[in-house]
Amino acid sequence: MSALLAFLSLLMELAVGYPDRIVRAIGHPVIWIGQLISLLDRGLNRPALSDTARRILGGVALALLVGIPAAIACAVEALLLALPLGIVGVAILASTLIAQRSLASHVKAVADALDRDGLPGGRAAVSKIVGRDPERLDEAGVSRAAIESLAENFSDGIVAPSFWLGVGGLAGGAAYKAANTADSMIGHRTPRYQAFGWAAARFDDLVNLPASRLTALLIVAAALLVPGADAAAAWRALRRDAKKHRSPNAGWPEAAMAGALGLALAGPRVYGGVAVQDAVMGEGGRREAKADDIRQALRLYWAADLLLIALAGALAAMLLFR
């Protein structure tokens, strides 16, 4: 049933997404989770405490952040599954944890802005999806940033929640989304979050391990289907470069995407005025990315996403009719 849930939720989100009018009316699960994180941050993350105490309290906060949404989701799923066709209702709720349409829309907006408004427009558009300093980016840097965000968020925003929906049902998906949102909000190496956010950052690394590897394989497979993409180069870059990335997960989809496109992604970047030295994914590839490369990356993304949906459907059918 969980595999069927993952499949149905992917189809539903692909078909209708999460309409803006619903966001304006009632918000979004990520917004609600973010409000809970902010509440716990204000209540537990006190600068006067020692780093040890803050690390312990950060672990307590993480347990609450993961446990509360999971418990609510588990109860809601049980209630809905007791109804006729309740799986459809559960899938509608689960689809809110996936971001196929919005990810593609935000990345496409960067390519469109570069074509329409040049570098200033590209910088403004990419600032909505990446944390690095946009004013330091030239056109190639903007394009690489958009492609890197697409690759990484395909893993974090689509493959991973689908995976955990398939493993643990609605509760599994909600727990994953809470953990991933916690990492994005408090899993930073800053004075405020170095200790308090340690558990969130390490837990997010752990729960993303399977999805990041699967995402990379989907991109390699997609490169076989997309004209102009290079599946062999994607595989070589994946094997050579993925483990060089400072993140245990981001390097996998980024390396596969870099190889498939013939680009060199990642490398040194600046976040909040702080230079981050990172390995280059796709060594030997070109650095002068442009809007057309973003569009080719989107074609790879959609092919990989359709492969993910087909895989989820095949797995659901196999488990239902075994």
N, C-alpha and C positions, 0 to 999 in steps of 0.2 A: 504493500500500500504506500509506503514512503517513496519507493521508486516511481510509482504512478504519480504521486504528488509532485515530485520534482519535474516530471515530464509535463504535466498539466500546467504547472505554474510558469514554466518557461514559455509554453504556447500562449498562455493568457497575457503575460507581460509583453511578449512580442506583438500580440495583436492590438492591445489597447494601452500599454504602459500604465503610468499612474497620473491621471489627468490633473492639470494645474488647478482646476476648480475644486477638486477634492483636497488638494494640499491647502488651498486657501480656506476651505471650510473646516477641516478637522486636523490638518497637519499630516505628518508622515511618520511611520515607525522610527526612522532614524532621528527625526526631530524629537520624538518622545524619549527615545533612549538618550539622546544628547542632553535633554533636560534633567534626566536622572543622574547622568554623569556629572553635570554641573553642580547639582545638589550635593552629591557625595564629595565632590572636590572641595566645595566650600566648607562642608561640615567636618571632613576628616584630614584634609591636607593642610596642616597648620605649620607654618615655617618655624615656629618656636620648638617643635619636636625634633628629636634626633633623626638622622637618616635611617637608622634601624627601625625606629618606631614608625616613621613615615612609610617605609617599605612594607612593614606588617600591615599597616592600615590600608595601603594600596592593594594588598592582597585581599583584605576584607571587602574593600570597595569592588574589586573585580568579581569576587564571588557573588556579591549582591547584584551587580550589573548583569551578570550572566544568568544567575539563578532566578531573579524576579521575572524577566521576560520569558524565560523558558517555562517557568511554572504556569504563567498566565496562558502561554501558547498551548501548553499541554492540556490545560483545562478546557480551553476553547475548542481545541481539536476533538477532544472526547465528546463534548456536547454536540458538535456539528456532525460527527460521524455516526451519532445515534439517529440522525434524521435521514430520510430518503435522499439519495444523491448528495449526501453531506460532504463527500470528497470534493465536490465542485466548490462549495463554500470555503473549505479549507484551502483549496488551490488558489482561490481569489485572494485570500489573505496572504498566502505564501508568495504570490506573485509580487507583492509590495516589497519583498526582500531582495528582488532581482532588478537589475538596471540595464537591460539590453538597449532599449530605445534611448534612454537619456544619455548613456555613455556615448553612443554613436552621434547623437545630436550635438553634444558639447564639443566633441572632437571635430566633427564636420564644420562647426561654427568657426573653428580656428582657420581651417583651409579657406572657407568662404571669406573670412575677414582679411586674410592675407591677399587674396585675389582682388577684393573689392576696395579695401582701405590701406593696403600696404602694411609696412611694419608696425605702425602705431595700432592699427586695428588688430593685427595678429597678437601683439603683446597684451592688449586688453582682453581678447578672447581667451588666450591661454592662461591668463592669471586666474581664471575661474576654475581651472582644473588642476593646477600644479602649485606647489608651495615655493618654488624658487623665485628669485627676483626677476620679474619680466623685463625691467628696464636694462638689464645687463645682456639681454638676448638679442642677437641679430636674427635675420629671417631664418637662417639654418637652425639656430638655437631654438627658436619658437617652434619650428617644424619638428625637430627632434623631441622637444618636450611634449608636444601633443602626441607623438607616436609612442613615446615611452609611457605616458599616462594611459593611452589606449591599451597597451600590452599589459601593464600592471593591473589596471582596473578591470580588464577582462577576467583576470584571475580572481581578484578580491571581490568584485561586484557582481559577478555572474557565475563563474565556475564554482567558486568556493561555497556560496550560499546554496547553489543547486546540489552540490555534493553533500552538504550537511543536511539539507532537506531530505535527500535520498537515504541518508544514514539514520537520522533521528526524527524525521517528520517535521511538523511545524515547530516543535520545541527545539530541534536541532538547528533549524534555520534561524530562529530567533536568537538562540544562544550565540551562534556564530556572528550574526549581525551586531549584537551587543558587544562582543569581544572586539570585532574589527573597528567599530565606532569608538570604543574606549581607546584603542591604540592610536587612532587618528587625533583624538582630543588630548590625551594625557600621556601617550607613550613617547614623549620627547626627551632628548638629552639636554634639558635646560635646568637651571637651578631649582625651579619650582617642581619639575616632574622627574628629575633624574632618579630619585628614590621612590616617590609615590607612584609613578607610572611604570616602574620596572616590571611588575607582574603583568600588567596589561600588554606591554611590548613583547615580553617573552612568550606569553600565552598566544598572542596573535601570530607570532612566528610559528608556533607549534601547529595551530589549527589550519594554517595556510600551506603547510608542507605538501599534502596530497594534491591540492588543487593547483598549485603552481607548477608541479610536474605534469599534471594532466593538461593544463593550459598550453604548455610548451609543445606537447605532443600534438594537440589539436591544431596549433599554428603550423607545425611542420606538415601535417596531413593536409591542411588547407592550402598550403603552398603548391601541392600537387594539382590543385583544382583551379587556381587563379592564374590566368595568363600573365607572364612576366615575372612571377615569383619563382624563387629558387629553393625547392625543398631540400636538395642535397646540401646547399650552403647553410640553410637553416639548421639542419641536423649537425653539421660540423661546428657551427657557432655555438649551438646548444651544448655540445659535448666539451668544447674547448673553453668557453667563457662563462657559462652560467654560475659556476662555483667561485668565480673570482669576484663577484659582486659583493658589496658590503652587507647586503640583505641576503638571508638564506633562501628567500623566495623570489624576490623581484627579478633577479638575474635570469631565471628560467624563461619566462615569457619574453623578456626584453632581448635576450640573446637569440631566441628563435625568430623573433620579429626582425631583428637586425640582419641576421643571415638571409632570411627570406627576401628582404628588400634590398640587400646589398649596401646597407648603411652601417656606420659605426655609431652606436647609441651609448648613452650613459657617459662615463668619463667625469672629469672635474666639473662641478656645478656649484652655484652659490644659493644658499637658503638663508633668508633673513640677514644678509650681510656676512654670513659665515661660509667660507669656502669648504666644500666637501670633496675630498679626493676619492674618486671611485674608479674601478677598472672599466675599460672600454669593452662594450659588448659588440661583437662583430668586428674584431680587429682586421684591418686591411680594407674595410668598407669605406665608402666616402662619407665625409662629414657635412657636405653642402646639401643637406636635405631642403626640400621645398614643398609647396602646397600639394603638388602632384603626388609626392611621396606619402603625404597624409592620406590622400584619397586611395592610394594603393593599399596602404595599411588598413583602411576601412574595408576594402574589398576582402582582404585576408581575414579581418575580424568577422565579417558576416559569414564567410565560408566556414570558419572555425566554429562560430556560434551555431550554425545549422548542423554541423557535425555533432556538436554537443547535444542538441535537441534529439537528433537521430539516435545517438548513443543512449540517452536517457529513455527514449521510447522503446528501443530494442531491449534494454535491461528490464523495463517495466513489463513488457510483453513476456519476456522469458520467465520472470518470477511469477507472473499471474497465471500463466498457462503451463507451468511445469508439471 
